[in-house]
Amino acid sequence: MKKHEKAKTGVSILTSKKRKGSIKIWEVIDERILKLDMNIWGYKLTIIGIYASNEDNGVTKKDEFLLH
């Protein structure tokens, strides 16, 4: 994959450095979906980061993502 194509996809979740130890599992579902499991103040927290298809992608590509 060319570098300029790689920059069109991807997902991230931003957290503070002090929460680094709270992260229990991070899982890449696919190139556009990321799941992060954390324990904060005794509570289990799951954060899901999603980078949906943009206007550059055709209707078929958008439908494939939304039906994932």
Z-matrix of the N, CA and C atoms (Angstrom, degrees):
N
C 1 1.441
C 2 1.523 1 108.10
N 3 1.327 2 115.58 1 133.55
C 4 1.460 3 119.99 2 179.52
C 5 1.526 4 110.51 3 -72.98
N 6 1.340 5 115.53 4 151.74
C 7 1.460 6 120.63 5 -174.88
C 8 1.526 7 112.25 6 -57.64
N 9 1.329 8 118.60 7 -41.59
C 10 1.470 9 119.86 8 -179.16
C 11 1.523 10 112.13 9 -69.96
N 12 1.334 11 117.83 10 -23.53
C 13 1.464 12 120.75 11 176.12
C 14 1.531 13 110.30 12 -79.29
N 15 1.322 14 116.81 13 -36.34
C 16 1.462 15 121.66 14 -179.57
C 17 1.531 16 110.89 15 -61.91
N 18 1.312 17 117.08 16 -34.66
C 19 1.465 18 121.18 17 -178.15
C 20 1.525 19 112.54 18 -70.85
N 21 1.302 20 119.17 19 -10.39
C 22 1.462 21 122.28 20 -179.51
C 23 1.519 22 112.61 21 -80.87
N 24 1.305 23 117.70 22 -16.74
C 25 1.460 24 120.73 23 179.18
C 26 1.513 25 109.35 24 -124.76
N 27 1.291 26 115.39 25 174.98
C 28 1.460 27 120.04 26 178.70
C 29 1.508 28 110.39 27 120.09
N 30 1.306 29 114.84 28 158.74
C 31 1.454 30 120.59 29 -178.30
C 32 1.514 31 108.25 30 -147.35
N 33 1.318 32 116.04 31 153.25
C 34 1.459 33 119.29 32 177.69
C 35 1.527 34 109.43 33 -147.87
N 36 1.307 35 114.43 34 160.95
C 37 1.461 36 121.97 35 174.14
C 38 1.523 37 106.14 36 -130.69
N 39 1.313 38 116.41 37 125.62
C 40 1.466 39 121.86 38 -178.74
C 41 1.525 40 109.40 39 -96.13
N 42 1.318 41 115.48 40 130.81
C 43 1.464 42 121.02 41 175.91
C 44 1.524 43 108.22 42 -138.85
N 45 1.300 44 117.05 43 162.27
C 46 1.459 45 120.16 44 -179.36
C 47 1.527 46 110.26 45 -78.25
N 48 1.314 47 115.51 46 158.47
C 49 1.465 48 120.89 47 179.08
C 50 1.521 49 111.83 48 -60.43
N 51 1.331 50 117.57 49 -33.98
C 52 1.461 51 119.73 50 -178.24
C 53 1.528 52 111.73 51 -68.90
N 54 1.315 53 119.30 52 -16.13
C 55 1.465 54 123.26 53 177.87
C 56 1.531 55 112.50 54 -92.71
N 57 1.314 56 117.55 55 -2.21
C 58 1.468 57 121.43 56 -178.57
C 59 1.522 58 112.06 57 -54.86
N 60 1.310 59 117.95 58 -41.68
C 61 1.461 60 122.17 59 179.74
C 62 1.520 61 113.67 60 -72.48
N 63 1.325 62 116.65 61 -15.21
C 64 1.468 63 121.37 62 179.52
C 65 1.523 64 112.62 63 -81.85
N 66 1.324 65 116.54 64 -16.62
C 67 1.463 66 120.63 65 -178.29
C 68 1.526 67 109.23 66 -74.35
N 69 1.308 68 116.50 67 121.16
C 70 1.465 69 121.70 68 -179.79
C 71 1.524 70 111.26 69 -97.84
N 72 1.320 71 116.66 70 -45.55
C 73 1.468 72 120.88 71 -178.81
C 74 1.523 73 108.42 72 -144.09
N 75 1.316 74 116.80 73 137.01
C 76 1.459 75 119.78 74 166.32
C 77 1.518 76 106.70 75 -125.78
N 78 1.305 77 115.55 76 136.45
C 79 1.459 78 121.43 77 -172.81
C 80 1.521 79 109.64 78 -133.66
N 81 1.312 80 115.88 79 126.72
C 82 1.455 81 121.42 80 175.05
C 83 1.522 82 107.23 81 -87.26
N 84 1.325 83 116.38 82 113.58
C 85 1.459 84 121.21 83 178.77
C 86 1.519 85 109.33 84 -77.55
N 87 1.304 86 117.35 85 -48.92
C 88 1.464 87 123.67 86 169.13
C 89 1.525 88 107.59 87 -158.01
N 90 1.316 89 117.79 88 -170.37
C 91 1.464 90 120.77 89 -173.85
C 92 1.527 91 113.18 90 -64.95
N 93 1.328 92 118.20 91 -10.64
C 94 1.459 93 121.90 92 -177.61
C 95 1.530 94 113.69 93 -122.39
N 96 1.331 95 118.47 94 0.63
C 97 1.461 96 121.16 95 -178.12
C 98 1.536 97 109.77 96 -133.54
N 99 1.335 98 116.19 97 129.37
C 100 1.457 99 123.05 98 -179.80
C 101 1.531 100 108.75 99 -131.16
N 102 1.330 101 116.47 100 134.74
C 103 1.467 102 121.94 101 179.27
C 104 1.528 103 108.65 102 -116.72
N 105 1.325 104 115.61 103 133.68
C 106 1.457 105 122.10 104 -177.94
C 107 1.523 106 108.71 105 -127.80
N 108 1.340 107 117.37 106 121.59
C 109 1.469 108 122.58 107 176.34
C 110 1.522 109 108.41 108 -104.72
N 111 1.348 110 115.50 109 129.38
C 112 1.460 111 121.30 110 -177.49
C 113 1.524 112 109.96 111 -134.90
N 114 1.318 113 115.72 112 158.11
C 115 1.464 114 122.60 113 169.54
C 116 1.520 115 107.00 114 -116.97
N 117 1.343 116 115.78 115 117.72
C 118 1.456 117 120.95 116 -179.57
C 119 1.525 118 108.64 117 -129.86
N 120 1.332 119 116.96 118 122.52
C 121 1.461 120 124.19 119 179.81
C 122 1.528 121 111.44 120 52.97
N 123 1.329 122 117.13 121 36.95
C 124 1.462 123 121.62 122 178.28
C 125 1.517 124 114.70 123 83.01
N 126 1.317 125 117.68 124 1.90
C 127 1.466 126 121.91 125 179.02
C 128 1.517 127 110.22 126 -106.49
N 129 1.321 128 115.86 127 140.65
C 130 1.460 129 120.55 128 173.90
C 131 1.519 130 108.10 129 -84.45
N 132 1.307 131 116.06 130 131.28
C 133 1.458 132 122.28 131 -176.71
C 134 1.521 133 108.76 132 -129.88
N 135 1.318 134 116.33 133 130.55
C 136 1.462 135 121.62 134 174.46
C 137 1.515 136 108.05 135 -115.44
N 138 1.315 137 116.06 136 127.01
C 139 1.455 138 122.33 137 177.11
C 140 1.522 139 107.31 138 -115.69
N 141 1.314 140 115.68 139 132.39
C 142 1.461 141 120.62 140 178.00
C 143 1.521 142 107.80 141 -117.01
N 144 1.323 143 115.79 142 123.04
C 145 1.458 144 121.67 143 177.18
C 146 1.513 145 108.90 144 -103.75
N 147 1.333 146 115.86 145 128.90
C 148 1.460 147 120.82 146 -178.10
C 149 1.520 148 109.13 147 -129.94
N 150 1.314 149 115.14 148 132.18
C 151 1.455 150 122.39 149 174.13
C 152 1.522 151 105.89 150 -114.36
N 153 1.313 152 117.40 151 98.67
C 154 1.461 153 122.05 152 -175.46
C 155 1.525 154 111.05 153 -73.33
N 156 1.321 155 115.39 154 162.37
C 157 1.460 156 121.36 155 176.77
C 158 1.520 157 109.58 156 -59.75
N 159 1.309 158 115.81 157 144.73
C 160 1.460 159 119.82 158 -179.49
C 161 1.532 160 111.13 159 -105.34
N 162 1.300 161 116.34 160 -174.14
C 163 1.463 162 121.68 161 -175.50
C 164 1.533 163 113.00 162 -67.50
N 165 1.322 164 117.60 163 -16.87
C 166 1.464 165 120.79 164 178.54
C 167 1.527 166 112.04 165 -69.72
N 168 1.325 167 116.39 166 -24.33
C 169 1.465 168 120.75 167 -179.18
C 170 1.522 169 109.85 168 -87.24
N 171 1.306 170 115.80 169 148.87
C 172 1.455 171 120.77 170 178.96
C 173 1.518 172 111.61 171 -73.02
N 174 1.318 173 115.20 172 171.51
C 175 1.462 174 121.53 173 -179.10
C 176 1.520 175 111.06 174 -59.77
N 177 1.323 176 118.05 175 -40.71
C 178 1.467 177 121.42 176 -179.38
C 179 1.517 178 110.92 177 -60.90
N 180 1.318 179 117.17 178 -44.89
C 181 1.471 180 121.76 179 -179.63
C 182 1.532 181 110.89 180 -64.01
N 183 1.328 182 117.11 181 -40.68
C 184 1.469 183 121.45 182 178.17
C 185 1.534 184 110.16 183 -64.42
N 186 1.323 185 116.12 184 -44.60
C 187 1.471 186 120.02 185 179.61
C 188 1.523 187 111.52 186 -61.95
N 189 1.339 188 116.83 187 -40.75
C 190 1.469 189 120.75 188 178.02
C 191 1.516 190 110.25 189 -59.46
N 192 1.332 191 116.94 190 -44.14
C 193 1.463 192 119.96 191 -179.40
C 194 1.521 193 111.42 192 -65.85
N 195 1.322 194 117.26 193 -46.18
C 196 1.463 195 121.19 194 -177.03
C 197 1.513 196 112.46 195 -67.12
N 198 1.326 197 117.96 196 -25.85
C 199 1.459 198 121.37 197 178.50
C 200 1.529 199 112.10 198 -90.45
N 201 1.309 200 117.47 199 -1.60
C 202 1.472 201 123.40 200 -178.26
C 203 1.492 202 111.21 201 -56.33
